[in-house]
Amino acid sequence: MTCTRCDGLMVSEWICDLQGMSSDLCAEGYRCLLCGNIIDRTILENRRPSTNATEPLTGSSPYMPRLVAA
Ligand SMILES: [Zn+2]
């Protein structure tokens, strides 16, 4: 397995919390030793935005959207 960016060596490892998408998500993927590029199976298969999953902790959005409607 070589990196798609720099063609460097990629090692297989378990990657958790990919880009803050979900704290529960752990997937087997590959990480480049040179540039740090990460490729996991979910990225390889489908790069769909998981907006319906757990909200990323980076934003400051309210956690209870139902109360806003009142
Ligand atoms: Zn690389």
N, CA, C, O and the ligand as a Tripos MOL2 file, in Angstrom:
@<TRIPOS>MOLECULE
protein
  281   279    71     0     0
PROTEIN
NO_CHARGES

@<TRIPOS>ATOM
      1 N           0.8480   -1.2010    0.0000 N.3       1 MET1
      2 CA          0.0000    0.0000    0.0000 C.3       1 MET1
      3 C           0.8760    1.2400    0.0000 C.2       1 MET1
      4 O           1.7320    1.4130    0.8670 O.2       1 MET1
      5 N           0.6500    2.0980   -0.9830 N.am      2 THR2
      6 CA          1.4120    3.3380   -1.0370 C.3       2 THR2
      7 C           0.4600    4.5320   -0.9690 C.2       2 THR2
      8 O          -0.7190    4.4350   -1.3100 O.2       2 THR2
      9 N           1.0030    5.6390   -0.5250 N.am      3 CYS3
     10 CA          0.1980    6.8340   -0.3420 C.3       3 CYS3
     11 C          -0.2210    7.4120   -1.6910 C.2       3 CYS3
     12 O           0.5470    7.4250   -2.6530 O.2       3 CYS3
     13 N          -1.4710    7.8930   -1.7280 N.am      4 THR4
     14 CA         -1.9540    8.4900   -2.9650 C.3       4 THR4
     15 C          -1.4100    9.9010   -3.1610 C.2       4 THR4
     16 O          -1.4520   10.4420   -4.2660 O.2       4 THR4
     17 N          -0.9040   10.4880   -2.0930 N.am      5 ARG5
     18 CA         -0.3650   11.8500   -2.1990 C.3       5 ARG5
     19 C           1.1100   11.8370   -2.5790 C.2       5 ARG5
     20 O           1.5180   12.3720   -3.6100 O.2       5 ARG5
     21 N           1.8970   11.2040   -1.7030 N.am      6 CYS6
     22 CA          3.3440   11.3100   -1.8450 C.3       6 CYS6
     23 C           3.9740    9.9910   -2.2510 C.2       6 CYS6
     24 O           5.1910    9.9000   -2.4100 O.2       6 CYS6
     25 N           3.1450    8.9660   -2.4190 N.am      7 ASP7
     26 CA          3.6320    7.6610   -2.8410 C.3       7 ASP7
     27 C           4.5480    7.0450   -1.7890 C.2       7 ASP7
     28 O           5.4040    6.2160   -2.0960 O.2       7 ASP7
     29 N           4.3530    7.4610   -0.5610 N.am      8 GLY8
     30 CA          5.1670    6.9350    0.5330 C.3       8 GLY8
     31 C           4.5800    5.6500    1.0870 C.2       8 GLY8
     32 O           3.5580    5.1530    0.6130 O.2       8 GLY8
     33 N           5.2400    5.1360    2.0820 N.am      9 LEU9
     34 CA          4.8150    3.8810    2.6740 C.3       9 LEU9
     35 C           3.6440    4.1050    3.6280 C.2       9 LEU9
     36 O           3.6760    5.0040    4.4680 O.2       9 LEU9
     37 N           2.6200    3.2800    3.4860 N.am     10 MET10
     38 CA          1.4640    3.3730    4.3640 C.3      10 MET10
     39 C           1.3870    2.1230    5.2170 C.2      10 MET10
     40 O           1.6090    1.0100    4.7410 O.2      10 MET10
     41 N           1.0720    2.3240    6.4790 N.am     11 VAL11
     42 CA          0.9850    1.2080    7.4040 C.3      11 VAL11
     43 C          -0.4650    1.0170    7.8300 C.2      11 VAL11
     44 O          -1.2160    1.9810    7.9740 O.2      11 VAL11
     45 N          -0.8400   -0.2280    8.0280 N.am     12 SER12
     46 CA         -2.1990   -0.5360    8.4480 C.3      12 SER12
     47 C          -2.3240   -0.3510    9.9470 C.2      12 SER12
     48 O          -1.4870   -0.8200   10.7180 O.2      12 SER12
     49 N          -3.3940    0.3490   10.3550 N.am     13 GLU13
     50 CA         -3.6070    0.5290   11.7860 C.3      13 GLU13
     51 C          -5.0720    0.8640   12.0350 C.2      13 GLU13
     52 O          -5.8160    1.2000   11.1140 O.2      13 GLU13
     53 N          -5.4660    0.7660   13.2890 N.am     14 TRP14
     54 CA         -6.8260    1.1300   13.6570 C.3      14 TRP14
     55 C          -6.9010    2.6220   13.8970 C.2      14 TRP14
     56 O          -6.1250    3.1880   14.6670 O.2      14 TRP14
     57 N          -7.8490    3.2460   13.2220 N.am     15 ILE15
     58 CA         -7.9940    4.6890   13.3220 C.3      15 ILE15
     59 C          -9.3250    5.0010   13.9840 C.2      15 ILE15
     60 O         -10.3790    4.5400   13.5450 O.2      15 ILE15
     61 N          -9.2610    5.7900   15.0490 N.am     16 CYS16
     62 CA        -10.4780    6.1320   15.7710 C.3      16 CYS16
     63 C         -10.7430    7.6290   15.6740 C.2      16 CYS16
     64 O          -9.8210    8.4300   15.5220 O.2      16 CYS16
     65 N         -12.0030    7.9870   15.7640 N.am     17 ASP17
     66 CA        -12.4180    9.3820   15.7580 C.3      17 ASP17
     67 C         -11.8950   10.1110   14.5300 C.2      17 ASP17
     68 O         -11.1690   11.1000   14.6310 O.2      17 ASP17
     69 N         -12.2750    9.6080   13.3960 N.am     18 LEU18
     70 CA        -11.7970   10.1880   12.1490 C.3      18 LEU18
     71 C         -12.3350   11.5930   11.9480 C.2      18 LEU18
     72 O         -13.5450   11.7740   11.8070 O.2      18 LEU18
     73 N         -11.4900   12.5590   11.9320 N.am     19 GLN19
     74 CA        -11.8550   13.9450   11.6580 C.3      19 GLN19
     75 C         -12.9950   14.4090   12.5620 C.2      19 GLN19
     76 O         -13.7600   15.3010   12.1940 O.2      19 GLN19
     77 N         -13.1030   13.8150   13.7180 N.am     20 GLY20
     78 CA        -14.1330   14.2230   14.6630 C.3      20 GLY20
     79 C         -15.5350   13.9020   14.2190 C.2      20 GLY20
     80 O         -16.4940   14.4790   14.7320 O.2      20 GLY20
     81 N         -15.6750   13.0020   13.2860 N.am     21 MET21
     82 CA        -17.0010   12.6730   12.7880 C.3      21 MET21
     83 C         -17.8110   11.9470   13.8510 C.2      21 MET21
     84 O         -18.9780   12.2740   14.0710 O.2      21 MET21
     85 N         -17.2250   10.9940   14.4930 N.am     22 SER22
     86 CA        -17.9280   10.2530   15.5180 C.3      22 SER22
     87 C         -16.9220    9.7210   16.5190 C.2      22 SER22
     88 O         -15.8790    9.1830   16.1470 O.2      22 SER22
     89 N         -17.2460    9.8760   17.7910 N.am     23 SER23
     90 CA        -16.3140    9.4360   18.8200 C.3      23 SER23
     91 C         -16.3090    7.9180   18.9350 C.2      23 SER23
     92 O         -15.3880    7.3320   19.5040 O.2      23 SER23
     93 N         -17.3350    7.2910   18.3940 N.am     24 ASP24
     94 CA        -17.4380    5.8450   18.5000 C.3      24 ASP24
     95 C         -16.8280    5.1340   17.3100 C.2      24 ASP24
     96 O         -16.6440    3.9170   17.3260 O.2      24 ASP24
     97 N         -16.5180    5.8970   16.2870 N.am     25 LEU25
     98 CA        -16.0930    5.2630   15.0480 C.3      25 LEU25
     99 C         -14.6370    4.8330   15.1150 C.2      25 LEU25
    100 O         -13.7400    5.6460   15.3370 O.2      25 LEU25
    101 N         -14.4270    3.5670   14.9230 N.am     26 CYS26
    102 CA        -13.0830    3.0420   14.7840 C.3      26 CYS26
    103 C         -13.0570    2.1730   13.5430 C.2      26 CYS26
    104 O         -13.9190    1.3150   13.3540 O.2      26 CYS26
    105 N         -12.0760    2.3970   12.7120 N.am     27 ALA27
    106 CA        -12.0250    1.6440   11.4740 C.3      27 ALA27
    107 C         -10.5850    1.2840   11.1560 C.2      27 ALA27
    108 O          -9.6490    2.0030   11.5050 O.2      27 ALA27
    109 N         -10.4360    0.1680   10.4940 N.am     28 GLU28
    110 CA         -9.1150   -0.2230   10.0710 C.3      28 GLU28
    111 C          -8.7360    0.5410    8.8140 C.2      28 GLU28
    112 O          -9.4730    0.5430    7.8280 O.2      28 GLU28
    113 N          -7.6180    1.1680    8.8590 N.am     29 GLY29
    114 CA         -7.2370    1.9770    7.7130 C.3      29 GLY29
    115 C          -5.7360    1.9980    7.5250 C.2      29 GLY29
    116 O          -5.0110    1.1690    8.0760 O.2      29 GLY29
    117 N          -5.2840    2.9540    6.7410 N.am     30 TYR30
    118 CA         -3.8680    3.0720    6.4600 C.3      30 TYR30
    119 C          -3.4160    4.5030    6.7190 C.2      30 TYR30
    120 O          -4.1270    5.4620    6.4190 O.2      30 TYR30
    121 N          -2.2290    4.6240    7.2770 N.am     31 ARG31
    122 CA         -1.6820    5.9380    7.5440 C.3      31 ARG31
    123 C          -0.3080    6.0480    6.8890 C.2      31 ARG31
    124 O           0.5240    5.1470    6.9930 O.2      31 ARG31
    125 N          -0.0950    7.1620    6.2190 N.am     32 CYS32
    126 CA          1.1830    7.3770    5.5470 C.3      32 CYS32
    127 C           2.2370    7.7980    6.5620 C.2      32 CYS32
    128 O           1.9990    8.6670    7.4010 O.2      32 CYS32
    129 N           3.3870    7.1800    6.4740 N.am     33 LEU33
    130 CA          4.4550    7.4960    7.4170 C.3      33 LEU33
    131 C           5.1400    8.8100    7.0700 C.2      33 LEU33
    132 O           5.8120    9.4070    7.9120 O.2      33 LEU33
    133 N           4.9730    9.2530    5.8510 N.am     34 LEU34
    134 CA          5.6900   10.4470    5.4160 C.3      34 LEU34
    135 C           4.8570   11.7080    5.6100 C.2      34 LEU34
    136 O           5.2970   12.6460    6.2760 O.2      34 LEU34
    137 N           3.6580   11.7380    5.0350 N.am     35 CYS35
    138 CA          2.8650   12.9620    5.0670 C.3      35 CYS35
    139 C           1.6940   12.8570    6.0340 C.2      35 CYS35
    140 O           1.0020   13.8460    6.2720 O.2      35 CYS35
    141 N           1.4610   11.6690    6.5980 N.am     36 GLY36
    142 CA          0.3870   11.5310    7.5760 C.3      36 GLY36
    143 C          -0.9830   11.3880    6.9530 C.2      36 GLY36
    144 O          -1.9940   11.4790    7.6490 O.2      36 GLY36
    145 N          -1.0310   11.1680    5.6750 N.am     37 ASN37
    146 CA         -2.3100   10.9720    5.0050 C.3      37 ASN37
    147 C          -2.9850    9.7100    5.5200 C.2      37 ASN37
    148 O          -2.3500    8.6640    5.6540 O.2      37 ASN37
    149 N          -4.2710    9.8150    5.8070 N.am     38 ILE38
    150 CA         -4.9990    8.6910    6.3720 C.3      38 ILE38
    151 C          -6.0860    8.2390    5.4110 C.2      38 ILE38
    152 O          -6.8830    9.0420    4.9250 O.2      38 ILE38
    153 N          -6.1010    6.9480    5.1470 N.am     39 ILE39
    154 CA         -7.1490    6.3730    4.3230 C.3      39 ILE39
    155 C          -7.7640    5.2110    5.0860 C.2      39 ILE39
    156 O          -7.0720    4.2780    5.4950 O.2      39 ILE39
    157 N          -9.0580    5.2850    5.2670 N.am     40 ASP40
    158 CA         -9.7320    4.1750    5.9270 C.3      40 ASP40
    159 C         -10.7520    3.5780    4.9830 C.2      40 ASP40
    160 O         -10.9950    4.1090    3.8990 O.2      40 ASP40
    161 N         -11.3370    2.4940    5.3900 N.am     41 ARG41
    162 CA        -12.2370    1.7860    4.4880 C.3      41 ARG41
    163 C         -13.4760    2.6000    4.1600 C.2      41 ARG41
    164 O         -13.9670    2.5510    3.0330 O.2      41 ARG41
    165 N         -13.9770    3.3340    5.1100 N.am     42 THR42
    166 CA        -15.1700    4.1300    4.8460 C.3      42 THR42
    167 C         -14.8730    5.2360    3.8560 C.2      42 THR42
    168 O         -15.7280    5.6060    3.0510 O.2      42 THR42
    169 N         -13.6600    5.7640    3.9140 N.am     43 ILE43
    170 CA        -13.2810    6.7940    2.9510 C.3      43 ILE43
    171 C         -13.0920    6.1730    1.5830 C.2      43 ILE43
    172 O         -13.4740    6.7590    0.5700 O.2      43 ILE43
    173 N         -12.5130    5.0020    1.5520 N.am     44 LEU44
    174 CA        -12.2790    4.3420    0.2790 C.3      44 LEU44
    175 C         -13.5930    3.9520   -0.3840 C.2      44 LEU44
    176 O         -13.7450    4.0870   -1.5980 O.2      44 LEU44
    177 N         -14.5300    3.4740    0.4020 N.am     45 GLU45
    178 CA        -15.7760    2.9900   -0.1800 C.3      45 GLU45
    179 C         -16.7260    4.1420   -0.5060 C.2      45 GLU45
    180 O         -17.2560    4.2440   -1.6120 O.2      45 GLU45
    181 N         -16.9190    4.9880    0.4710 N.am     46 ASN46
    182 CA        -17.8970    6.0530    0.2620 C.3      46 ASN46
    183 C         -17.5890    7.2130    1.1970 C.2      46 ASN46
    184 O         -17.5000    7.0280    2.4100 O.2      46 ASN46
    185 N         -17.4260    8.4020    0.6390 N.am     47 ARG47
    186 CA        -17.0950    9.5680    1.4510 C.3      47 ARG47
    187 C         -18.3350   10.3840    1.7510 C.2      47 ARG47
    188 O         -18.3220   11.6070    1.6100 O.2      47 ARG47
    189 N         -19.3810    9.7390    2.1520 N.am     48 ARG48
    190 CA        -20.6150   10.4520    2.4460 C.3      48 ARG48
    191 C         -20.4880   11.2370    3.7540 C.2      48 ARG48
    192 O         -19.8570   10.7690    4.7020 O.2      48 ARG48
    193 N         -21.0820   12.4190    3.8010 N.am     49 PRO49
    194 CA        -21.0660   13.1900    5.0340 C.3      49 PRO49
    195 C         -22.0350   12.6050    6.0550 C.2      49 PRO49
    196 O         -23.2240   12.4440    5.7810 O.2      49 PRO49
    197 N         -21.5230   12.2990    7.2030 N.am     50 SER50
    198 CA        -22.3570   11.6830    8.2320 C.3      50 SER50
    199 C         -23.0150   12.7650    9.0740 C.2      50 SER50
    200 O         -22.7260   12.8940   10.2640 O.2      50 SER50
    201 N         -23.8950   13.5350    8.4630 N.am     51 THR51
    202 CA        -24.5520   14.6160    9.1910 C.3      51 THR51
    203 C         -25.5800   14.0870   10.1790 C.2      51 THR51
    204 O         -25.9140   14.7570   11.1560 O.2      51 THR51
    205 N         -26.0830   12.8760    9.9180 N.am     52 ASN52
    206 CA        -27.0800   12.3160   10.8130 C.3      52 ASN52
    207 C         -26.4330   11.5930   11.9870 C.2      52 ASN52
    208 O         -27.1300   11.0820   12.8640 O.2      52 ASN52
    209 N         -25.1350   11.5500   12.0070 N.am     53 ALA53
    210 CA        -24.4440   10.9000   13.1060 C.3      53 ALA53
    211 C         -24.2070   11.9100   14.2260 C.2      53 ALA53
    212 O         -24.8040   12.9860   14.2550 O.2      53 ALA53
    213 N         -23.3430   11.5430   15.1210 N.am     54 THR54
    214 CA        -23.0540   12.4080   16.2510 C.3      54 THR54
    215 C         -22.4270   13.7250   15.7930 C.2      54 THR54
    216 O         -21.5310   13.7440   14.9490 O.2      54 THR54
    217 N         -22.9120   14.8100   16.3600 N.am     55 GLU55
    218 CA        -22.3770   16.1080   15.9930 C.3      55 GLU55
    219 C         -20.9200   16.2130   16.4090 C.2      55 GLU55
    220 O         -20.5480   15.7310   17.4790 O.2      55 GLU55
    221 N         -20.1010   16.8290   15.5910 N.am     56 PRO56
    222 CA        -18.7060   17.0380   15.9730 C.3      56 PRO56
    223 C         -18.6010   18.0080   17.1350 C.2      56 PRO56
    224 O         -19.4080   18.9270   17.2790 O.2      56 PRO56
    225 N         -17.5990   17.7850   17.9500 N.am     57 LEU57
    226 CA        -17.4610   18.5830   19.1620 C.3      57 LEU57
    227 C         -16.8490   19.9530   18.8850 C.2      57 LEU57
    228 O         -16.6930   20.7620   19.8010 O.2      57 LEU57
    229 N         -16.5090   20.2110   17.6520 N.am     58 THR58
    230 CA        -15.8450   21.4580   17.3360 C.3      58 THR58
    231 C         -16.8370   22.6230   17.3060 C.2      58 THR58
    232 O         -16.4700   23.7530   17.6300 O.2      58 THR58
    233 N         -18.0720   22.3630   16.9250 N.am     59 GLY59
    234 CA        -19.0510   23.4290   16.7970 C.3      59 GLY59
    235 C         -19.6310   23.8350   18.1450 C.2      59 GLY59
    236 O         -19.4070   23.1820   19.1650 O.2      59 GLY59
    237 N         -20.3800   24.9280   18.1200 N.am     60 SER60
    238 CA        -21.0080   25.4080   19.3440 C.3      60 SER60
    239 C         -22.5230   25.3360   19.2120 C.2      60 SER60
    240 O         -23.2450   26.1110   19.8400 O.2      60 SER60
    241 N         -22.9990   24.4120   18.4020 N.am     61 SER61
    242 CA        -24.4340   24.2980   18.1870 C.3      61 SER61
    243 C         -25.1180   23.7590   19.4340 C.2      61 SER61
    244 O         -24.5410   22.9410   20.1510 O.2      61 SER61
    245 N         -26.3410   24.2050   19.7020 N.am     62 PRO62
    246 CA        -27.0720   23.7060   20.8680 C.3      62 PRO62
    247 C         -27.4010   22.2400   20.7210 C.2      62 PRO62
    248 O         -27.6100   21.7480   19.6120 O.2      62 PRO62
    249 N         -27.4470   21.5490   21.8290 N.am     63 TYR63
    250 CA        -27.6260   20.1110   21.7910 C.3      63 TYR63
    251 C         -29.0900   19.7260   21.8480 C.2      63 TYR63
    252 O         -29.4130   18.5480   21.6910 O.2      63 TYR63
    253 N         -30.0000   20.6860   22.0700 N.am     64 MET64
    254 CA        -31.4200   20.3710   22.1520 C.3      64 MET64
    255 C         -32.2190   21.2400   21.1920 C.2      64 MET64
    256 O         -32.7570   22.2740   21.5870 O.2      64 MET64
    257 N         -32.2950   20.8260   19.9380 N.am     65 PRO65
    258 CA        -32.9630   21.6390   18.9160 C.3      65 PRO65
    259 C         -34.4850   21.6460   19.0620 C.2      65 PRO65
    260 O         -35.1390   22.5170   18.4880 O.2      65 PRO65
    261 N         -35.0670   20.7130   19.8040 N.am     66 ARG66
    262 CA        -36.5250   20.6430   19.9200 C.3      66 ARG66
    263 C         -37.0690   21.7880   20.7430 C.2      66 ARG66
    264 O         -38.2010   22.2200   20.5260 O.2      66 ARG66
    265 N         -36.2970   22.2810   21.6690 N.am     67 LEU67
    266 CA        -36.7830   23.3300   22.5500 C.3      67 LEU67
    267 C         -36.8520   24.6790   21.8450 C.2      67 LEU67
    268 O         -37.5010   25.6020   22.3380 O.2      67 LEU67
    269 N         -36.2030   24.8010   20.7240 N.am     68 VAL68
    270 CA        -36.1560   26.0760   20.0090 C.3      68 VAL68
    271 C         -37.5080   26.3620   19.3360 C.2      68 VAL68
    272 O         -37.8680   27.5240   19.1490 O.2      68 VAL68
    273 N         -38.2500   25.3200   18.9750 N.am     69 ALA69
    274 CA        -39.4830   25.4970   18.2340 C.3      69 ALA69
    275 C         -40.5560   26.1760   19.0650 C.2      69 ALA69
    276 O         -41.4500   26.8100   18.5030 O.2      69 ALA69
    277 N         -40.4970   26.0650   20.3690 N.am     70 ALA70
    278 CA        -41.5310   26.6510   21.2240 C.3      70 ALA70
    279 C         -41.4130   28.1600   21.1950 C.2      70 ALA70
    280 O         -42.1920   28.8530   21.8500 O.2      70 ALA70
    281 ZN          1.9370   10.3650    1.9810 Zn       71 ZN71
@<TRIPOS>BOND
     1     1     2 1
     2     2     3 1
     3     3     4 2
     4     3     5 am
     5     5     6 1
     6     6     7 1
     7     7     8 2
     8     7     9 am
     9     9    10 1
    10    10    11 1
    11    11    12 2
    12    11    13 am
    13    13    14 1
    14    14    15 1
    15    15    16 2
    16    15    17 am
    17    17    18 1
    18    18    19 1
    19    19    20 2
    20    19    21 am
    21    21    22 1
    22    22    23 1
    23    23    24 2
    24    23    25 am
    25    25    26 1
    26    26    27 1
    27    27    28 2
    28    27    29 am
    29    29    30 1
    30    30    31 1
    31    31    32 2
    32    31    33 am
    33    33    34 1
    34    34    35 1
    35    35    36 2
    36    35    37 am
    37    37    38 1
    38    38    39 1
    39    39    40 2
    40    39    41 am
    41    41    42 1
    42    42    43 1
    43    43    44 2
    44    43    45 am
    45    45    46 1
    46    46    47 1
    47    47    48 2
    48    47    49 am
    49    49    50 1
    50    50    51 1
    51    51    52 2
    52    51    53 am
    53    53    54 1
    54    54    55 1
    55    55    56 2
    56    55    57 am
    57    57    58 1
    58    58    59 1
    59    59    60 2
    60    59    61 am
    61    61    62 1
    62    62    63 1
    63    63    64 2
    64    63    65 am
    65    65    66 1
    66    66    67 1
    67    67    68 2
    68    67    69 am
    69    69    70 1
    70    70    71 1
    71    71    72 2
    72    71    73 am
    73    73    74 1
    74    74    75 1
    75    75    76 2
    76    75    77 am
    77    77    78 1
    78    78    79 1
    79    79    80 2
    80    79    81 am
    81    81    82 1
    82    82    83 1
    83    83    84 2
    84    83    85 am
    85    85    86 1
    86    86    87 1
    87    87    88 2
    88    87    89 am
    89    89    90 1
    90    90    91 1
    91    91    92 2
    92    91    93 am
    93    93    94 1
    94    94    95 1
    95    95    96 2
    96    95    97 am
    97    97    98 1
    98    98    99 1
    99    99   100 2
   100    99   101 am
   101   101   102 1
   102   102   103 1
   103   103   104 2
   104   103   105 am
   105   105   106 1
   106   106   107 1
   107   107   108 2
   108   107   109 am
   109   109   110 1
   110   110   111 1
   111   111   112 2
   112   111   113 am
   113   113   114 1
   114   114   115 1
   115   115   116 2
   116   115   117 am
   117   117   118 1
   118   118   119 1
   119   119   120 2
   120   119   121 am
   121   121   122 1
   122   122   123 1
   123   123   124 2
   124   123   125 am
   125   125   126 1
   126   126   127 1
   127   127   128 2
   128   127   129 am
   129   129   130 1
   130   130   131 1
   131   131   132 2
   132   131   133 am
   133   133   134 1
   134   134   135 1
   135   135   136 2
   136   135   137 am
   137   137   138 1
   138   138   139 1
   139   139   140 2
   140   139   141 am
   141   141   142 1
   142   142   143 1
   143   143   144 2
   144   143   145 am
   145   145   146 1
   146   146   147 1
   147   147   148 2
   148   147   149 am
   149   149   150 1
   150   150   151 1
   151   151   152 2
   152   151   153 am
   153   153   154 1
   154   154   155 1
   155   155   156 2
   156   155   157 am
   157   157   158 1
   158   158   159 1
   159   159   160 2
   160   159   161 am
   161   161   162 1
   162   162   163 1
   163   163   164 2
   164   163   165 am
   165   165   166 1
   166   166   167 1
   167   167   168 2
   168   167   169 am
   169   169   170 1
   170   170   171 1
   171   171   172 2
   172   171   173 am
   173   173   174 1
   174   174   175 1
   175   175   176 2
   176   175   177 am
   177   177   178 1
   178   178   179 1
   179   179   180 2
   180   179   181 am
   181   181   182 1
   182   182   183 1
   183   183   184 2
   184   183   185 am
   185   185   186 1
   186   186   187 1
   187   187   188 2
   188   187   189 am
   189   189   190 1
   190   190   191 1
   191   191   192 2
   192   191   193 am
   193   193   194 1
   194   194   195 1
   195   195   196 2
   196   195   197 am
   197   197   198 1
   198   198   199 1
   199   199   200 2
   200   199   201 am
   201   201   202 1
   202   202   203 1
   203   203   204 2
   204   203   205 am
   205   205   206 1
   206   206   207 1
   207   207   208 2
   208   207   209 am
   209   209   210 1
   210   210   211 1
   211   211   212 2
   212   211   213 am
   213   213   214 1
   214   214   215 1
   215   215   216 2
   216   215   217 am
   217   217   218 1
   218   218   219 1
   219   219   220 2
   220   219   221 am
   221   221   222 1
   222   222   223 1
   223   223   224 2
   224   223   225 am
   225   225   226 1
   226   226   227 1
   227   227   228 2
   228   227   229 am
   229   229   230 1
   230   230   231 1
   231   231   232 2
   232   231   233 am
   233   233   234 1
   234   234   235 1
   235   235   236 2
   236   235   237 am
   237   237   238 1
   238   238   239 1
   239   239   240 2
   240   239   241 am
   241   241   242 1
   242   242   243 1
   243   243   244 2
   244   243   245 am
   245   245   246 1
   246   246   247 1
   247   247   248 2
   248   247   249 am
   249   249   250 1
   250   250   251 1
   251   251   252 2
   252   251   253 am
   253   253   254 1
   254   254   255 1
   255   255   256 2
   256   255   257 am
   257   257   258 1
   258   258   259 1
   259   259   260 2
   260   259   261 am
   261   261   262 1
   262   262   263 1
   263   263   264 2
   264   263   265 am
   265   265   266 1
   266   266   267 1
   267   267   268 2
   268   267   269 am
   269   269   270 1
   270   270   271 1
   271   271   272 2
   272   271   273 am
   273   273   274 1
   274   274   275 1
   275   275   276 2
   276   275   277 am
   277   277   278 1
   278   278   279 1
   279   279   280 2
@<TRIPOS>SUBSTRUCTURE
     1 MET1         2 RESIDUE 1 A MET
     2 THR2         6 RESIDUE 1 A THR
     3 CYS3        10 RESIDUE 1 A CYS
     4 THR4        14 RESIDUE 1 A THR
     5 ARG5        18 RESIDUE 1 A ARG
     6 CYS6        22 RESIDUE 1 A CYS
     7 ASP7        26 RESIDUE 1 A ASP
     8 GLY8        30 RESIDUE 1 A GLY
     9 LEU9        34 RESIDUE 1 A LEU
    10 MET10       38 RESIDUE 1 A MET
    11 VAL11       42 RESIDUE 1 A VAL
    12 SER12       46 RESIDUE 1 A SER
    13 GLU13       50 RESIDUE 1 A GLU
    14 TRP14       54 RESIDUE 1 A TRP
    15 ILE15       58 RESIDUE 1 A ILE
    16 CYS16       62 RESIDUE 1 A CYS
    17 ASP17       66 RESIDUE 1 A ASP
    18 LEU18       70 RESIDUE 1 A LEU
    19 GLN19       74 RESIDUE 1 A GLN
    20 GLY20       78 RESIDUE 1 A GLY
    21 MET21       82 RESIDUE 1 A MET
    22 SER22       86 RESIDUE 1 A SER
    23 SER23       90 RESIDUE 1 A SER
    24 ASP24       94 RESIDUE 1 A ASP
    25 LEU25       98 RESIDUE 1 A LEU
    26 CYS26      102 RESIDUE 1 A CYS
    27 ALA27      106 RESIDUE 1 A ALA
    28 GLU28      110 RESIDUE 1 A GLU
    29 GLY29      114 RESIDUE 1 A GLY
    30 TYR30      118 RESIDUE 1 A TYR
    31 ARG31      122 RESIDUE 1 A ARG
    32 CYS32      126 RESIDUE 1 A CYS
    33 LEU33      130 RESIDUE 1 A LEU
    34 LEU34      134 RESIDUE 1 A LEU
    35 CYS35      138 RESIDUE 1 A CYS
    36 GLY36      142 RESIDUE 1 A GLY
    37 ASN37      146 RESIDUE 1 A ASN
    38 ILE38      150 RESIDUE 1 A ILE
    39 ILE39      154 RESIDUE 1 A ILE
    40 ASP40      158 RESIDUE 1 A ASP
    41 ARG41      162 RESIDUE 1 A ARG
    42 THR42      166 RESIDUE 1 A THR
    43 ILE43      170 RESIDUE 1 A ILE
    44 LEU44      174 RESIDUE 1 A LEU
    45 GLU45      178 RESIDUE 1 A GLU
    46 ASN46      182 RESIDUE 1 A ASN
    47 ARG47      186 RESIDUE 1 A ARG
    48 ARG48      190 RESIDUE 1 A ARG
    49 PRO49      194 RESIDUE 1 A PRO
    50 SER50      198 RESIDUE 1 A SER
    51 THR51      202 RESIDUE 1 A THR
    52 ASN52      206 RESIDUE 1 A ASN
    53 ALA53      210 RESIDUE 1 A ALA
    54 THR54      214 RESIDUE 1 A THR
    55 GLU55      218 RESIDUE 1 A GLU
    56 PRO56      222 RESIDUE 1 A PRO
    57 LEU57      226 RESIDUE 1 A LEU
    58 THR58      230 RESIDUE 1 A THR
    59 GLY59      234 RESIDUE 1 A GLY
    60 SER60      238 RESIDUE 1 A SER
    61 SER61      242 RESIDUE 1 A SER
    62 PRO62      246 RESIDUE 1 A PRO
    63 TYR63      250 RESIDUE 1 A TYR
    64 MET64      254 RESIDUE 1 A MET
    65 PRO65      258 RESIDUE 1 A PRO
    66 ARG66      262 RESIDUE 1 A ARG
    67 LEU67      266 RESIDUE 1 A LEU
    68 VAL68      270 RESIDUE 1 A VAL
    69 ALA69      274 RESIDUE 1 A ALA
    70 ALA70      278 RESIDUE 1 A ALA
    71 ZN71       281 GROUP 0 **** ****
